[in-house]
Amino acid sequence: MSSETADTREPNGAARGREDRDAEAVSRFVERFASEMTEAGMQRMASRVFAALLADDDASMTSAELALALQISPAAVSGAINYLTQVSMVGRERDPGSRRDRYRLHNEIWYTTFASRDRVLTRWENTLRDGARTLGEHTPAGARIAETAAFFEFMQSELGAMMDRWEEHRKTLDLPTAEGSRDV
């Protein structure tokens, strides 16, 4: 998807570059995964841009590369990038000496995404607890909001423990890597 060419190695040691990939199959994957994320509640364009970055070996593309790969307007790319940046799923960077922004998935994107949700859950929990007190915890609305706050408190404690278990589990995995690639 990116304009640079990077070789990876097949299990038998033979070089395999991006140019050997079936571009149509990659596009179908991007659209399928984007559709899954959209069904889960993410904005459609943001889902497509995220999936395109995820499928890129460098996890990094310019606005022009994204627009070309997804056949969308620069304005659509901009809106998607603004959303993905706001939710900490994508970062902006600039190549030295260039005026073009590159959009890159953060390293360990899923870990980072869920870790940032931990902070969101804390804010929601605090707001909900205030709301339950305001409405009266023994009223139907107050009780419902208090239960929601308790759910977020539970989720937050479980999420932290789960993230710790993931870090330990990840060390035991024999995951494929590409030469020169970053963990994504």
N, C-alpha and C positions, 0 to 999 in steps of 0.2 A: 504494500500500500504506500509506503514511503518511497521517495525517489532514490534513496541510497540502496546499495546492494550489499547484503551481508550473507555470508555462507554459514550454514549450519551443517552438522554432520549427521548422517544417517547412522543407525546402529552398527552398520558394517564399516563405518569410517568414511564412506564416500561423501563428498561435498554435495550439499543441496542448498541452493539459494532461493530467494523469493521468486525469481523468475520461473522456477520450476513448479510453482503452485498454480492450481487451477483458479484463476481470478474469479470465475463465475461461482465456483464452490465457496470461495472466501466471501464473496458478496452475499451469497445465500445464508452463510453462517451469521454474518453481521446482521442481516435483516431478521433472521430467526431469533437471535439472542436479544436484539433490540425489541422485538415484538414481545418476548417473554418479560423483559423489564417494563415495557409499557403496560402490559396486563397487570403487573405488580404495582403500578401507580406512578412510575416515572414518566416525565414528559416525553412525547414521541421523538422529537428531534434530539433531545439530550440523550435518549437511549441509543439512537443511531450513532451519534458522535462518540459516545462512550464505547460502544461495541466496536466501532472502527479503530479507535485508539487501542483497545484491548487486543485486537487482531493484528496490529502493526508490531513488527519485531522490536522496534525501538520504543513502542508505546508513546510515540511522539509524532505529531504531524502539524503542519501549518494550516492556516485557514483555507488557503488555496488547495492544498492536498485533500483536506476533508471535503471541501465543496466538490472537487472533482470525483473523489472516490464514492461519495454518496449521491452525487448529482443533485445538489441542493444549492441554494443561493448563499452568498457570503453573509447576508443578514440572518439566515437560518442558522448558520454556523455560529455567528456571534451570540445569538440568543441562547443556543444550546450551551456554548462555552460559559456564558455568564451564569447560567443555572448550575452547571457542573462545578464551576469555581466556587460558587456560593455554598454548595453542599460539600466542599472539600474533596471532590473526587478527581479533579483535574487541576493542574497548576500551569501557570504561564511562565515561560522562560524565553530568553532571547539568545541566539547564537552570537558569540563575540563578533563585532564588526557588522552585524546585520540589524536591519530595522524591522524585520519580521518576527512576530511572536510565534513561538512553537508551543503547542499545548501537549502536556505530558501527563500520563497517569502517574500518580504517586507510587513509590515503591510500596510493596505490600498493600495494594489498593484495598483489598477487602478488610484486612486488619485495620487499616487507617480509617476506613469508612465506618466500620462498626465501633471503633474506639471513639470517633467523634460523635456517634449516636449516644454514647454514654453521657456526654455532656448535655445533649439535648434532653435525654430522659431525666436528668437531674433538674433541669429548668422546668420541664413539664410537671414533674412530681411536685416541686415547690409551688408552682402556680396552682396546681390542682388542690393541694392541701389548703392553700389560702382560700380557694373557691369553695371547698367543702365547709370550712369554718364560716365563710360569709353566708352561705346558703343554709347553714345549720346541718351538722353531720347526721342528724336523726330525721331529716326530711327526705323524701324520695330522691330529689335531685342531689342533695348533699351526700346521701349515702352512696349513690351511684358514682359521684365524683371522688369520694373518699376511697371507694373500691378501685377506681381507675388509678388513683395515686399509689395505692398499695401494690397494684399490678406493676406499675413502672418502677417502684422501689425494688420489687422482686426481680424484675427483668434486669435492672441495673446491677444488682448483686450477682446474679447468674451470668450476666454478660462479662463482667470482670473476671470471674473464675473461669469461664469458658475461654476467654482470650488467653489467659495464662496457660490453660491446658493445650490450646492450639499451638502456642509457641513451643511447648515441650514436644508435642506430637509432630510438629513440622520438622524438628531436628531428626526424627526417626524415619522420615520419608525419603525414598529414593526417587526424587522428582527429576525429570529431564531438564537440562539446562542447555543453553546455546552459548557458544564461545562469545565472550564480550557482551553478553546480555546482562541486564539488571534483573533482579527479582521483581516481579510485578504482582 
